Amino acid sequence: MKQLLILSGKGGTGKTTVAGVFAALATNKVLADCDVDAADLHLLLAPERLETHNFAALPGAQINPSLCTGCGTCAFVCRFDAAGAGTDGKYAIDPYLCEGCRVCVSACPEGAISLEERIAGQWFISNTRFGPLVHARLKPGEENSGMLVAKVRQAATQKAEQEGCNLVIVDGPPGIGCPVISSLSGIDQVLIVTEPTVAGRHDLERVITLARHFNIPIQVAINKWDLAPEKTQELKEYCAGENIPVAGLIPFDEELVKTTAAGVSAVEAGSTPGTKALEALWENVYQTIK
């Protein structure tokens, strides 16, 4: 089994559009959406959920009001200002501010505070017209998305083993933070989608540095290359100097925008310059990972 991860230095470069096209073109695969903070691959694939599982974040503090005497010790020791008094003089913990550090649990003289499991989101196993999809959703304001990414990756790998699939296509999170680091574990090939802009070059360099730390082979796709041919040439020269192949150049194509807005994978809407470039990109990537 091989695992392909699609990344970008920031959101909005076309990463999910590429993932949706690969989902339509690849065979015998499982799909995974690891952009759990802002998942959107499901908008293209219209999944039918088969399984729903809760995701528990780090536990948070809760105060038993029947034991609380209103002494305020919890508020005094909390560095995150998560403890506050109500109109009845009893203290309560704001779950959005609590970091689960346990200081208030240890400090409370009445033993009124305990750490309780928090449901921070859910992850799903679904069927789509292109095959199985493992995806997730965090609740607003929740963190620990790196842990949820690891869970999605693990479930996708298990699903691929169960189905006898030889490929897992992962739509990764943008940037270089904890979710990206989590998504890189065990990956065989990384495709970085970038744009011909100054910011695109900067973000590309950051993602390349991160992927190289894990010794993972890298390819690059340049989206909307024809909007700034000079910058595209600079990106190609940079990649050549880094011995990183440019697997494809995707032109700006209004039809791609329309199909994405309609919730359809680009290659399902007919042949256009953009879809032809995406099909050629898939062939180049597939040859390196098959």
Beta strands, then each sheet from edge to edge (+ up, - down):
strand 1: 2-8
strand 2: 29-33
strand 3: 48-63
strand 4: 83-85
strand 5: 91-93
strand 6: 113-128
strand 7: 131-138
strand 8: 167-174
strand 9: 189-194
strand 10: 218-223
strand 11: 246-250
sheet 1: 3+ 6- 7+ 2+ 8+ 1+ 9+ 10+ 11+
sheet 2: 4+ 5-
end
